[in-house]
Amino acid sequence: MKLYQTLLDGNKAWVTAKLDQDPAYFDRLSKGQTPQFLWIGCSDSRVPANEITNTQPGDIFVHRNIANMVVHSDMNMLSVLDYAVNILKVKHVIVCGHYGCGGVKAAMNSQQNGLVDNWLRHIKDVFRIHSHELHEIQDEEKRYDRLVELNVIEQVFDLTKTSIIQNAWRKRNEPKVHGWVYSLKTGLIKDLDVSFDNSAKLPPIYRIDSEIVAGDQLESAPLQVEE
Ligand code: CO
């Protein structure tokens, strides 16, 4: 049997099992989704959002990329975030990293890996920001684990810098933003307790006062053209 055929066969078996349990399962799911959570996780095949949280299709809106990054110029992430926050109105946004993350590991050394290095460069920035703490850790494995955690914390922080999150906080006091790390060795998730639910903890430089500068304000300060 061709390898990919196992997936299609698996799908049929899954449909049969679901319908046995609940004949209306797909009818109900096809009517729409109202997930309460947005998950930003790593693409790693061992960290599937639904399975490790014991949740079902329809429960979590998911965005995954290498090393669960929140890059403010990433249109894919921004589109998912905007849709989840402003249309689906999720109550929680979770950045979930994982120990043993290959992306974080690759960012810790100088080996060239190709295009992905441009993406991983963001993790090197996290290392630089926290270099003092990380250099104090002698054990390389522990330093790696800590960089995984710090990377999650920085991505949570990056979420709170976006106008999407700040405007939502202003309008409806939600969503709460969380940072978690999953252990491949135990299957358990660690809550890093870096939840944010308003802009109070943000350094002033990152605070955005209003959604957009009003047109009349722009007009009241026309450009001075020198003659
Ligand atoms: Co990973």
Residues whose N, C-alpha, C, O or C-beta is under 5 A from the ligand:
A	BS01	CO	C42 D44 A67 C101 G102 G103
